[in-house]
Amino acid sequence: MIQFDEKTGVFHLSNEHISYVLQIVRGRYLMHRYFGRRLCAFRDSRPFQEIDRGFSPQPAAYENERTFSLDVLPQEYPAYGHTDFRIPAYEVRLADGTTTTELFYQSYEIAKGKPQLQGLPASYAADDEAETLTVHLEDSQGKLAVDLLYTIFAEADVIARSARLYNSGKEALDLLNAASFAMDLPDHDYDRLNLWGGHAAERTLERVPLMHGIEETASRRGSSSHQASPFLALLRRDAGETSGEVLGFSLVWSGEFSLKTEVEQFGTTRVVGGINPFEFRWHLEPGESFQTPEALLVYSDAGLNGMSQAFHEVVRHHIVRGRFRDEVRPILVNNWEATYFDFDDAKMDNLAACAKDLGLELMVLDDGWFGKREDDNSSLGDWKVNTEKLKGGLTGVAESAHKRGLKFGLWFEPEMISVDSDLYRAHPDWALKAPDYPYTFSRHQLVLDLSRADVRDYVVDSVCTILDNAPIDYVKWDFNRHLTDAFSAKLPPERQGEVRTRFVLGLYNVLERITQTHPDVLFESCSGGGGRFDAGMLYYMPQTWTSDDTDAICRLSIQSGTSLVFPPITMGAHVSVTPNHQVGRVTPMQTRAFAAMMGCYGYELDITRMSDEEKAEVRSHVELYKKIRPTMQLGKFYRLLTPATGNGNETAWEFVSRDGSEIVLVYFKTLATPASELHTLKLQSLAEDALYEVSTYIPAKGLSHDGAASKSLSLEGKSFYGDELMYNGIEVPKIDTDFAAYMWIFHKKD
């Protein structure tokens, strides 16, 4: 998969679908040459043109060659301050204050498989699943060395990149910037797509033309955040969901990040991504090193859906680990919107009995079970069960679930501390706090300093004590505020610029220790919903609560946006009450259920107060989901329509089982319209010459159109060849109701 031509200095990484090419030029510089559709060989059909460009300076060795300048050379890991004025991949400050360095190529290694990144989540692969190229660069004055890592996978159309920076000199230095990757593209004929949002409004698509100058998608909040996602895509102007060229970039990182594009004076584009350099400073003594997080790079010539298929494959099989990677996830009920803090043994027992009656599989006890917590003002950090509220302790609640055949889950927020807690009274210095300044609060809580080993040990011991002394099957791990006043009482002044990064590395250390010693516990991450939905967290916890907004119509956009990078099995998605607690909308139960079935299905409402009619509908939805769950969670996913495409009023998702034998098609229309158009849905990824029978058709409720017409369009019991379903499609019946949802289930005939 990786070839090196010593004569030309060309490294060619390729699999069945993609190629990535870089080249050593002038024996010193590492030049980016190509990333795109697979090439059988790279013969340099488009050689780089060396042109005399005004105000583009020359390195000293080439003073008399005005046509050669790093300011225009497409580079793999560019520096700043030494003839290249574009955004750099790294920056250092040497002991004498100098910020100039000069990296030259030294050597390379090609190895089978994929090395681990110490202390970091990263993609993994067996020796027969990937190959890795390591390129060694060294500073001309011996002050710095850098290893660039490139992994190509056999079955995933992804390049994994990272960098490891060493202080190879005799004096200390400070890293001011250490990106995971950089890439120079020969033109700027792209649209720039990112995912923006806010709490309960995550991952909304924004697509704009790529502009001259620097544009950035970033978080400075101490985590990947609701407001931005560590993802960027560049699309050719004619690219859409199923056609056109797309480059996708996603970071395996849960902290502050930056993804920048720069279109410079001559129309080329540089992309740089990694830890946000804002306020970042990492002190390296001689011999010390720093490993950057990993970046996943995707090329697709099949539009955004092609990009998503590549990301889904690498996340499913090379990021998520452990027992639950390939297992379907249980249908749960969470007590939060049913009881909030007001629960006891009797209420939880009643909830368990009702959950069993409805066919659910997991009961989750959310916030309020520990310390003296009756609201969100106290007790974070005091991870001991409140036996005044739960007389039988956690074991009693768990046994109430287990005796009915349900699994039992529990909520934690271990990264936080309340001022009104025994932990804070004993260790006030364990909270992040700027000296001489008052605390800043969010949700009445502070953040623990996970850069400290003693704090990490306390968190691990506290959580493991609970998990080891009660039969807990599932953990929801929450994180309900961002970092401010990021100062550690334990670190010296020259290392305070490391606190935000060390917090995330500390979190990873905690998660590794807890999850690996409890492999049979299903962990779900959460940050006020989807505020930390990233590949870094999925390395430790195979699913994430997608958003605190449980409204089905809002979720169509949120889940569609999330699916650009992450597969449905990673998304927590639940049915909640109407009027919805976040937006007040009233939607049909079927619409709420079909929207939630996209992910790890569950219920977030008081099921004990449902009417008999509502319970009957829930039972039917649960029964339906159990039948199609392997396809929905383990199959391939395609966006046919999203709120960000077309008229914004329709959404259609297709799920195809891994063996192609079952297809589930779900369609939503948000608002009914007068004189409405009739729409056709064209399926994806079917075998053209195979017959598919419509085994199940579930229409939207409340339709007022002709019953005969509805029956003729149901297609139930009819069979069609795959080519007709893909190229002619099926027509959606006329809809005369708001918030409508349909489902078709197809089965491939022998």
Secondary structure, 3 states (H helix, E strand, C coil): CEEEECCCCEEEEECCCEEEEEEEECCCEEEEEEEEECCCCCCCCCCCCCCCCCCCCCCHHHCCCCCCCCCCCCECCCCCCCCCCCCCCEEEECCCCCCCCCEEEEEEEEEECCCCCCCCCCCCCCCCCEEEEEEEEEECCCCEEEEEEEEEECCCCEEEEEEEEEECCCCCEEEEEEEEEEEEECCCCEEEEEEEEECCEEEEEEEEECCCEEEEEEECCCCCCCCECCEEEEEECCCCCCCECEEEEEEECCCCEEEEEEECCCCCEEEEEEECCCCCCEEECCCCEEECCEEEEEEECEHHHHHHHHHHHHHHHHCCCCHHHHCCCCCEEECHHHHCCCCCHHHHHHHHHHHHHHCCCEEEECCCCECCCCCCCECCCCCCECCCCCCCHHHHHHHHHHCCCCEEEEEECCCEECCECHHHHHCHHHECCCCCCCCCCECCEEEECCCCHHHHHHHHHHHHHHHHHCCCCEEEECCCCCCCCCCCCCCCHHHHHHHHHHHHHHHHHHHHHHHHHCCCCEEEECECCECCCCHHHHCCCCEEECCCCCCHHHHHHHHHHHCCCCCHHHEEEEEECCCCCCCCCCCCHHHHHHHHCCCEEEEECCHHHCCHHHHHHHHHHHHHHHHHHHHHHHCEEEEEECCCCCCCCEEEEEEECCCCCEEEEEEEECCCCCCCCCCEECCCCCCCCCEEEEEEEECCCCCCCCHHHHHHHHCCCCEEEHHHHHHCCEECCCCCCCCEEEEEEEEECC
